[in-house]
């Protein structure tokens, strides 16, 4: 089985809400109808506990019924009940995973952690159920459609990876390890969510920061300014603050959150994962988790990383030379580090590309950006997005429905601004997947974007890109949600493809036609065309350094899962992380005294597979090449993409989806070309 619940961070989950449209609700009689409205009952932790018990009871009932079946095993008698069981299990897990990230009290967030942990434990038991596996393996699907045959094949392979063939002590140990890993993952996520630090600065130390940022951070009674490690604080300081000491102080706090507790947890996770993989005959955990990917072996991942490093190294050296020249001129030859790289990059953009990010950000406020993202999605994919009147869990949260003509396709929530205890980065959780005749897809985007208007809430252009990226996952879930089977609906493709559609969509935030529709300054003036042209000219700068940094993350992710650590202590894991990452690190290694691994959540959620982002960038660039040739607003191309890629969910291999759209297999030519600076 695929590990459904933990994967909800960036992949899909399932949720349906009959509250989507009352006149359609009565049609649903399957798992979706049981799920009910998602947030209406989120009154307090006790109510969440009661709702969780109802989920667990329903899952256990269906589990027992399927395991106890007799008679002929068919698609109708066995596969359909299994798919429904998987859906209900995922409904509960993803719903409570969302609660754990975003609820307004610590008690509710803890209830979320408790419940999705319970769901993961049940999933482990299902994966070890020989009676269920035998029922599914006995199905003759030769006369079924291609999607059903593919789905059944994936399920059976997943059971084998879940230890179904184990007996006796090995089986018991496998289950124990899975349960322990579930608990460790929950603790890691909870520590991460609460790992928020505050530093204090004198007002004079804020020189260089945007005025709207300064206005939003008045001094306290002690005359000092509080600066948090939240993204809307951290990124502007690192990019714009002239004070080198302030940047280093904040960065050290940011890079050491949740240490040592989470680094110690990672040591335990890596050790237990390695033991688990060996129990089912794999040499290491990386081998196990890569088996159902597009790149199916560590050797293929290593070859991909080597190819990307070769392509990116010249561009990275060009980037570093430009940044070092700034430091030579303005900082007396200070070496390039993680503490000054973002600031130096901004100076290069000004001097080499006549581009001032502080001028660019004058054109982006949250309300305008949200409107622009929704309008782009409507225009590209021939959909209609309307406000949705439904219960939400915080006043910040907005809700919308998506229609195709009069047909309701699904709905989504936007939880866009930071607050204490909330998940600190950006992600998509598919609260529901769409199943024809049973459930409509529902998504939630959890983000941390500046709130407010021109005076206190301007967004970076990178924030706009992040918004559109996450919205791409949302569109994939909803537009791919008309499927026969829950297990292939929405973002249910191979894990190393799921980022590609979102990464491809990022290109539209560099398109003048797109930006001119919503990017306006306080005077109402549209972003100038020549500014967008300069943004595009400057786009290649920093790509090489960025790519090598991402390869560093990918290398660390892979190496940590190619054998158990000799020393699983917090400091040993931190030292290993710096060593692994330094293979590709453009800044010469992670700074001593920092512990970034403690909040590198992908070491848990993606395990050995962080390379997914780089591999997906290759795919995204290739997919985008068809739009470049036809025009970014070409309706025929956009509809082909909606139909052939997004609309098919995970009903066939990702390589086939790509080839259906491009007319050929994927290649890296377009991505490599994007790293080359034209003279």
SULCORJO-V792462 format. One record per pair of residues at least 24 apart in sequence whose ideal C-beta (glycine too) atoms are under 7 Angstrom apart, sorted by sequence separation. I is the first residue (numbers start at 1). J is the second residue. D is the distance in whole Angstrom. If there is no record, write none. Layout:
i: <I/I>
j: <J/J>
d: <D/D>
This chain:
i: <34/200/201/229/410/424/556/573/200/229/323/445/476/510/555/556/59/62/93/133/200/201/210/322/383/445/510/555/92/93/209/198/199/209/229/553/555/59/198/415/445/472/473/510/552/555/58/59/89/198/210/322/410/412/415/418/472/133/209/410/411/412/413/414/415/416/417/443/552/127/196/197/208/209/408/410/412/415/417/470/552/59/89/196/208/412/416/469/472/551/552/89/128/130/196/208/417/443/469/127/128/206/207/443/623/626/55/127/128/207/441/469/548/549/626/55/127/441/468/469/549/205/468/548/623/619/52/426/441/468/622/205/440/465/468/545/428/128/427/560/52/426/433/465/622/201/428/464/557/622/625/128/428/436/557/561/624/128/430/434/436/561/619/433/434/435/436/461/622/434/441/557/621/82/199/366/558/618/621/48/124/199/435/557/557/31/433/557/558/618/621/30/34/82/124/199/435/557/617/124/434/31/35/197/433/434/554/31/38/42/78/79/433/553/554/78/121/31/48/79/197/430/554/42/78/121/430/45/49/56/67/73/120/195/412/45/48/52/59/63/195/550/551/67/75/550/45/67/73/74/117/42/45/52/66/69/73/75/117/192/191/410/454/75/117/409/191/192/191/410/409/14/75/79/113/188/14/15/402/13/14/113/188/187/15/13/14/15/13/184/4/366/184/366/4/5/8/184/366/4/8/251/5/181/251/365/4/5/8/100/365/369/181/248/366/5/101/180/181/247/365/247/365/366/364/365/373/377/381/177/364/369/373/244/247/362/361/364/177/361/369/373/377/381/177/361/361/364/360/174/239/357/238/239/357/174/238/173/240/239/170/5/166/496/499/503/5/6/166/495/499/503/5/163/496/500/504/163/495/499/503/507/5/239/240/4/161/496/497/500/504/496/500/504/513/511/1/497/500/508/1/1/161/161/543/544/376/543/157/540/376/375/375/501/372/501/372/371/210/369/368/210/368/368/1/364/2/363/1/363/492/493/497/1/363/492/362/490/489/494/1/488/493/488/479/488/363/480/483/479/480/479/480/483/480/476/360/475/360/6/355/354/355/353/355/353/353/232/231/230/353/349/349/231/348/230/231/345/294/293/295/292/293/294/293/294/232/231/230/232/319/319/196/235/319/320/318/319/194/193/315/316/315/316/193/193/316/312/316/312/313/312/308/309/215/216/215/212/309/212/308/212/212/305/341/210/305/338/305/337/336/338/337/379/301/381/382/380/298/381/298/320/316/286/286/309/285/286/284/284/284/273/104/274/103/104/270/274/102/270/271/270/271/270/271/267/270/268/267/267/267/264/267/264/267/305/308/263/266/304/260/263/301/259/263/304/109/102/106/259/293/289/290/289/102/289/295/101/102/101/285/286/285/98/266/97/155/263/98/151/263/273/94/263/269/94/95/148/151/259/262/94/147/151/262/266/256/255/256/259/255/258/147/252/255/257/258/252/257/102/101/98/87/40/42/39/39/37/39/318/294/315/294/307/311/312/311/19/20/24/21/20/20/38/17/87/32/86/86/83/32/83/38/83/195/32/31/32/192/30/31/192/27/28/28/17/13/14/15/16/188/10/13/15/9/10/12/13/14/14/185/13/20/8/12/16/16/14/17/16/15/12/14/12/12/11/12/11/11/10/150/150/147/147/146/9/6>
j: <58/224/225/253/434/448/580/597/225/254/348/470/501/535/580/581/85/88/119/159/226/227/236/348/409/471/536/581/119/120/236/226/227/237/257/581/583/88/227/444/474/501/502/539/581/584/88/89/119/228/240/352/440/442/445/448/502/164/240/441/442/443/444/445/446/447/448/474/583/159/228/229/240/241/440/442/444/447/449/502/584/92/122/229/241/445/449/502/505/584/585/123/162/164/230/242/451/477/503/162/163/241/242/478/658/661/91/163/164/243/477/505/584/585/662/92/164/478/505/506/586/243/506/586/661/658/92/466/481/508/662/246/481/506/509/586/470/171/470/603/96/470/477/509/666/246/473/509/602/667/670/174/474/482/603/607/670/175/477/481/483/608/666/481/482/483/484/509/670/483/490/606/670/132/249/416/608/668/671/99/175/250/486/608/609/84/486/610/611/671/674/84/88/136/178/253/489/611/671/179/489/87/91/253/489/490/610/88/95/99/135/136/490/610/611/136/179/91/108/139/257/490/614/103/139/182/491/107/111/118/129/135/182/257/474/108/111/115/122/126/258/613/614/131/139/614/110/132/138/139/182/108/111/118/132/135/139/141/183/258/258/478/522/144/186/478/261/262/262/481/481/87/148/152/186/262/90/91/478/90/91/190/265/265/94/93/94/95/94/265/86/449/268/450/89/90/93/269/451/90/94/338/93/269/339/453/93/94/97/189/454/459/272/339/457/97/193/272/273/339/457/340/458/459/458/459/467/471/475/272/459/464/468/340/343/458/458/461/275/459/467/471/475/479/276/460/461/464/461/276/342/460/342/343/461/279/343/279/346/346/279/116/279/609/612/616/119/120/280/609/613/617/120/279/612/616/620/280/612/616/620/624/123/357/358/123/280/615/616/619/623/616/620/624/633/632/123/619/623/632/126/127/288/291/674/675/508/675/292/677/514/517/518/645/517/646/518/518/358/518/518/361/519/520/155/519/158/519/158/520/649/650/654/159/521/650/521/649/649/654/162/649/654/650/642/651/527/646/649/646/647/647/648/651/649/646/531/646/535/185/534/534/535/534/538/537/538/418/418/418/541/538/541/424/541/424/425/542/494/494/496/494/495/496/496/497/448/448/448/450/541/542/420/460/544/545/544/545/421/421/543/544/544/545/423/424/547/544/548/547/548/548/547/548/455/456/456/454/551/455/551/456/458/551/587/458/554/587/555/587/587/591/591/633/558/638/639/638/558/642/562/586/586/558/561/584/561/562/561/562/563/561/393/563/393/394/560/564/393/561/564/564/565/565/568/565/568/568/568/569/570/569/572/570/573/611/614/570/573/611/570/573/611/570/574/615/421/415/421/574/609/607/608/608/422/609/615/422/423/423/607/608/608/429/597/429/487/595/431/485/597/607/429/598/604/430/431/484/487/595/598/431/484/488/599/603/594/594/595/598/595/598/488/593/596/598/599/594/599/446/446/444/435/391/393/391/392/391/393/677/654/675/655/668/672/675/675/390/401/408/408/408/411/431/411/486/432/486/487/485/435/486/442/487/599/438/438/439/599/438/439/601/437/438/439/432/429/430/431/432/604/427/430/432/427/428/430/431/432/433/604/433/440/429/433/439/440/439/442/442/442/477/486/490/491/491/492/495/498/498/651/652/651/652/652/605/605>
d: <6/4/5/6/6/6/4/6/7/5/6/5/5/6/6/5/7/6/4/5/6/6/6/5/7/7/5/7/5/7/6/5/5/7/6/7/5/5/7/6/6/5/5/6/4/6/6/5/6/5/6/6/5/7/7/4/3/5/5/4/5/4/4/5/5/5/7/4/6/6/6/5/5/6/6/6/7/7/6/7/4/7/6/6/5/7/5/5/4/4/5/6/7/6/7/4/4/5/7/3/6/7/5/6/7/7/7/7/6/7/5/7/5/7/6/4/7/5/5/5/6/5/6/5/7/6/7/5/3/7/7/5/7/5/6/4/5/6/7/6/6/5/7/5/5/6/4/5/7/6/5/7/6/6/6/6/7/6/4/2/6/4/5/6/6/6/6/7/5/6/6/6/4/7/6/7/5/5/4/6/6/6/5/6/7/5/6/4/7/5/6/6/6/6/4/6/6/7/6/6/5/4/4/4/4/7/5/5/6/7/4/7/5/5/4/6/5/7/6/6/6/5/6/7/6/6/6/4/6/6/6/5/4/4/5/5/4/4/6/6/4/6/6/4/6/5/7/5/4/6/6/7/4/7/6/6/5/6/6/6/5/4/4/6/5/6/5/7/5/6/7/5/6/6/5/5/4/6/6/5/5/6/5/6/6/7/6/6/3/5/7/6/6/7/7/7/7/5/6/5/5/6/3/6/5/5/7/7/5/7/6/6/6/4/6/7/7/6/7/5/6/7/6/6/6/7/6/7/7/5/4/5/6/6/6/7/5/7/6/6/6/5/6/6/5/5/7/6/5/6/5/7/4/6/7/5/7/6/7/5/6/6/7/6/6/6/5/7/7/6/6/6/5/7/4/4/4/5/6/4/4/5/6/7/7/6/7/5/7/4/5/7/5/5/7/5/7/7/7/6/7/5/6/7/7/6/6/6/7/5/6/6/7/7/6/6/3/6/5/7/5/7/7/6/7/6/5/4/4/6/5/4/4/6/5/3/5/5/5/5/5/5/5/4/6/4/4/5/5/4/6/6/7/6/4/5/7/6/7/6/5/6/6/6/5/6/4/6/7/5/7/5/7/7/6/7/7/6/5/5/6/7/6/5/5/6/6/5/6/5/6/6/7/7/5/6/6/4/6/6/6/3/3/5/6/7/7/5/5/4/7/5/6/7/6/4/6/7/6/6/6/5/5/5/6/7/6/5/6/6/6/6/7/7/6/6/7/5/6/5/7/6/5/6/4/6/4/5/6/5/6/6/6/6/6/5/5/4/6/7/5/6/6/5/5/6/7/6/3/6/7/7/7/4/5/6/6/4/5/6/4/5/5/7/5/6/6/5/6/7/7/5/7/5/6/6/6/7/7/4/7/4/6/5/6/6/7/6/6/5/6/7/6/5/6/7/6/7/6/4/4/6/7/5/7/6/5/4/5/4/7/4/6/7/5/6/5/6/5/6/6/6/7/5/5/5/6/7/5/7/6/4/6/7/5/6/6/5/7/6/5/6/5/6/7/4/7/6/6/5/7/5/7/6/6/5/7/3/5/4/7/6/7/5/6/7/6/7/3/4/5/6/5/3/5/7/4/6/5/4/5/7/5/5/6/3/6/7/6/7/5/5/6/4/4/5/6/7/6/6/7/6/4/7/7/5/6>
